[in-house]
Amino acid sequence: TDPSIGQYLWSLPDTNEAINNCLLKISWSDNETISSRFSIVPSNGSSGSQKIILEENFDETPFSPNGWSIIQFNSTNTWKQGNVTENDFNEIDPTSVNSAICPWKNEDQNEWLVSPSFALSNGDAYIDFYAGYSTQWLANATLKLHISIDDGNNWTELWEAENDGNPWGWRQKNIDITSYAGYSNLKVAWQYLGNDGDNVAIDNVKITGFDETTDIYEQKEISVNYKLSQNYPNPFNPTTVISYGIPTQTDVKIIIYDLLGNEVKTLIDLEQSSGYKRIFWDSTNKYGRKVSAGIYIYQLQTDYFIATRKMVLVK
């Protein structure tokens, strides 16, 4: 059977000298093999260094900060710079001047505050931030955090404001994004979604991970075949992972359809280099709304290969 999605550990020898021309080889059914040659160099006890990858406190003008962007649905009530009346963030951080705020309106709102692109090397990675909101109005409008692995073309939900029963206040959040280590072209975004809610705000955003210093240097590209794997988990609720392989640089599309053949959402539509890859689907359609339970079709389309599989969303 295909390898399960997850993390696999393999041991390397402790060494004070370089070891060259090492070979990692993994084989499974259908005569498929991943192989890669690499060298090991002395690490002096360190495998790269953890550092702050991205940090923003929204104090500088103009707004939005350099590299950040706003995707606005309601142009008069979208993300802006300021302070929340009676809940100024400088009560938590005395150095704070401003926060990122999205005011409420008795109208439909779907407002996104999107970070610059960043990359994570292998190792633990986290997003820390403060979220300000009132649970009284979460049924009307909510605050969510999303992540994208393709520079903002598709998004996966990481967090949604929890109803802890408290009034408006700042909550400190720590989100583990280690599963995204190894990806470049990452972005995160905060979404305010709903109608007739309450003001929301974020501040002191910090993404911590490992830099590109590693102790393993690849010498040969991985051997890859065209492949579309069964999503995992399946059945799923609400998020699943679709893995696929492409042996050469090519245009790639992954599209979700319902059983009637209607397009639900395009997860990927871009040119990609060769390799084994994965994409998350959070059971939302192209409008960002949750879809109903049932059987869905997902299809991989490239210049030279098309494959289709089924998956089951349960509620």
C-alpha positions in Angstrom: 0.0 0.0 0.0 1.0 3.6 -0.3 2.8 5.2 2.6 0.6 6.9 5.1 0.6 10.7 5.4 2.7 11.6 8.4 6.2 12.2 9.7 8.9 9.5 9.5 12.1 9.5 11.6 15.4 8.0 10.5 18.6 8.0 12.4 21.9 9.5 11.3 25.3 8.6 12.8 27.0 11.1 15.1 30.2 12.2 13.4 33.0 14.7 13.6 33.8 14.1 10.0 31.9 14.5 6.7 30.3 11.3 5.3 29.7 11.6 1.6 27.6 9.7 -1.0 25.0 8.5 1.5 21.8 6.9 0.0 18.3 7.0 1.3 15.9 4.7 -0.5 12.3 4.0 0.2 10.3 1.4 -1.9 6.6 0.3 -1.8 4.0 -1.3 -4.0 3.9 -1.0 -7.8 7.7 -0.9 -7.9 7.6 2.8 -6.9 10.8 4.1 -5.2 12.0 7.3 -3.7 15.8 7.7 -3.6 18.1 10.5 -2.8 21.8 10.8 -2.2 23.2 13.2 0.4 26.2 14.1 2.5 26.4 14.4 6.3 28.5 17.2 7.7 29.4 17.8 11.4 26.7 19.8 13.1 28.3 20.8 16.4 25.0 19.9 18.1 22.9 22.1 15.9 20.7 21.4 12.9 20.0 24.9 11.7 18.9 27.7 13.9 15.5 28.7 15.0 14.6 32.4 14.5 11.8 34.8 13.9 10.7 34.4 10.3 8.1 37.1 10.3 7.1 39.7 12.9 4.5 42.5 12.7 2.9 44.8 15.3 1.0 47.1 12.9 2.5 50.3 14.5 4.1 51.8 11.4 2.3 53.9 8.8 1.1 53.6 6.1 -1.3 50.7 6.6 -1.2 47.9 5.4 2.5 47.1 6.4 5.1 46.5 3.7 4.4 43.2 1.9 1.0 42.8 3.5 -2.2 43.1 1.6 -6.0 43.5 2.2 -8.6 41.6 0.2 -11.8 43.6 0.8 -15.4 42.7 0.3 -16.9 45.7 2.1 -14.7 48.7 1.1 -16.0 51.0 3.9 -15.5 48.5 6.7 -12.4 46.5 6.2 -9.0 46.1 7.9 -7.4 49.3 9.1 -4.9 50.6 11.6 -6.1 51.9 15.0 -7.0 51.1 18.6 -10.1 49.5 20.1 -12.0 51.8 22.4 -11.5 50.8 26.1 -9.4 47.8 24.9 -6.2 49.5 23.7 -3.5 46.8 23.2 -0.9 49.0 24.9 -2.5 47.8 28.2 -0.8 44.5 27.3 2.2 45.8 25.5 3.1 49.3 26.6 5.2 49.8 23.5 2.2 49.3 21.2 1.0 52.2 19.2 -1.6 50.6 16.9 -3.3 47.3 16.1 -4.9 45.9 13.0 -8.7 46.3 13.4 -11.7 45.2 11.3 -14.8 47.2 12.3 -18.3 45.5 12.2 -21.1 46.6 10.0 -24.7 45.4 9.6 -23.8 44.3 6.1 -22.0 41.3 4.6 -18.3 41.3 5.3 -15.5 39.0 4.1 -12.3 40.9 4.9 -8.8 39.4 4.6 -5.5 40.7 6.0 -2.8 38.7 4.2 0.9 38.4 5.2 3.9 38.6 2.9 5.2 35.3 1.5 7.7 33.3 3.7 9.4 30.0 3.7 9.9 27.4 6.5 12.8 24.9 6.6 12.4 21.6 8.4 11.9 21.9 12.1 9.3 23.1 14.6 7.4 26.2 13.5 4.7 28.3 15.2 2.5 31.4 14.8 2.0 33.5 17.9 -0.4 36.4 17.9 -3.0 38.2 20.0 -6.7 38.2 18.8 -9.2 40.6 20.1 -12.9 39.8 19.9 -16.2 39.4 21.8 -17.8 35.9 22.0 -21.3 37.5 22.2 -21.3 38.2 18.5 -19.4 35.2 17.1 -22.6 33.6 15.8 -23.0 36.6 13.5 -19.4 37.2 12.4 -16.2 35.4 13.2 -12.5 35.7 13.0 -10.4 33.0 11.3 -6.7 32.3 10.5 -5.8 30.6 7.3 -2.5 29.4 5.7 -1.6 29.0 2.0 1.2 26.9 0.5 0.8 28.4 -3.0 1.3 32.1 -2.4 -2.4 32.8 -1.6 -4.1 30.9 -4.4 -5.8 28.5 -2.0 -6.3 28.6 1.7 -6.6 26.1 4.6 -8.2 27.1 7.9 -5.9 26.9 10.9 -8.0 28.5 13.7 -11.3 30.1 14.4 -12.2 32.3 17.3 -13.4 30.1 20.2 -16.5 31.0 22.2 -15.1 31.1 25.7 -18.1 33.0 27.0 -16.1 36.2 27.7 -16.7 39.7 26.6 -14.4 41.7 24.2 -10.8 41.1 25.2 -7.4 40.1 23.9 -6.5 36.4 23.7 -3.0 35.2 23.2 -2.8 32.4 20.6 -0.1 29.9 19.6 -0.7 27.8 16.5 1.6 24.9 15.6 2.5 25.0 11.8 5.3 22.4 11.9 3.4 20.4 9.3 4.2 23.2 6.8 7.9 23.0 7.3 9.7 22.6 4.1 7.3 24.7 2.1 8.2 28.0 0.4 5.6 30.5 -0.9 3.7 30.3 2.4 1.3 33.0 3.4 -1.1 33.4 6.4 -4.3 35.5 6.5 -6.8 36.6 9.1 -10.4 36.6 7.8 -13.4 38.5 9.3 -16.5 36.9 8.0 -20.2 37.5 8.7 -22.8 40.2 9.1 -23.6 42.4 12.1 -20.9 41.2 14.4 -18.4 43.1 16.6 -15.0 44.7 16.1 -12.1 42.3 15.8 -8.4 43.0 16.0 -5.0 41.3 15.9 -1.6 42.4 17.1 2.0 41.2 17.8 2.1 38.6 15.1 5.3 36.5 15.2 6.1 33.4 13.1 9.0 31.4 14.5 10.8 28.6 12.6 14.1 27.3 11.3 16.2 29.0 8.7 17.7 27.4 5.7 20.9 26.1 7.4 20.8 22.3 7.5 23.3 19.5 8.0 22.1 17.4 5.1 23.0 18.4 1.6 21.1 16.7 -1.2 23.2 15.6 -4.2 20.7 14.0 -6.5 17.0 14.8 -7.2 14.4 12.4 -6.0 13.0 9.9 -8.6 9.3 10.7 -9.0 6.5 9.2 -11.0 3.1 10.6 -12.0 0.8 9.7 -9.2 -2.5 10.8 -7.5 -2.8 9.2 -4.1 -6.0 8.6 -2.1 -6.7 11.5 0.2 -6.0 11.0 3.9 -8.0 10.8 6.1 -10.9 9.4 4.1 -13.7 9.8 5.2 -12.8 13.2 6.6 -14.2 16.2 8.5 -13.4 18.9 7.9 -9.9 18.8 6.4 -8.1 16.2 4.3 -4.7 16.0 2.5 -4.3 15.2 -1.2 -0.8 13.9 -2.2 0.5 13.7 -5.8 3.7 13.3 -7.8 4.9 14.9 -11.0 8.2 13.8 -12.5 8.9 17.0 -14.5 8.1 20.7 -14.4 4.5 21.2 -15.7 1.3 23.1 -15.4 -0.7 21.5 -12.6 -4.4 21.7 -11.7 -6.2 19.9 -8.9 -10.0 20.5 -9.0 -12.8 19.3 -6.7 -16.1 18.3 -8.3 -19.4 17.1 -7.0 -21.0 14.0 -8.3 -23.0 16.0 -10.9 -19.7 17.2 -12.4 -20.0 20.7 -11.1 -16.7 22.4 -10.1 -16.6 23.0 -6.4 -13.1 24.5 -6.0 -9.8 24.6 -7.8 -7.1 23.9 -5.2 -4.0 24.3 -7.5 -3.7 26.1 -10.9 0.0 26.9 -11.5 3.3 25.6 -12.9 5.2 23.4 -10.5 8.6 21.7 -10.4 9.0 18.0 -10.2 8.5 16.2 -6.8 6.0 14.7 -4.4 3.6 17.3 -3.2 0.5 17.7 -1.1 -2.4 20.1 -0.8 -5.0 20.5 1.9 -8.8 20.8 1.3 -10.8 22.3 4.2 -14.2 21.3 2.7 -15.0 24.9 1.5 -16.1 25.8 -2.0 -14.6 28.6 -4.2 -16.6 31.2 -2.3 -15.2 30.1 1.1 -18.4 28.4 2.3 -18.5 25.0 3.8 -19.9 22.3 1.5 -22.4 19.6 2.5 -21.5 16.1 3.4 -21.2 13.6 0.6 -19.0 12.1 -2.1 -16.7 14.4 -4.0 -14.4 13.9 -7.0 -10.8 15.3 -7.1 -8.8 15.3 -10.3 -5.1 16.0 -11.0 -4.5 17.5 -14.4 -1.1 18.1 -16.0 0.2 18.5 -19.5 0.8 14.8 -19.8 -1.3 13.1 -17.1 -4.8 13.1 -15.7 -6.1 11.1 -12.8 -9.3 11.1 -10.7 -10.3 9.7 -7.3 -13.2 9.9 -5.0 -13.4 11.1 -1.4 -16.1 11.2 1.3 -16.9 14.2 3.5 -18.8 13.4 6.7 -20.5 15.7 9.2 
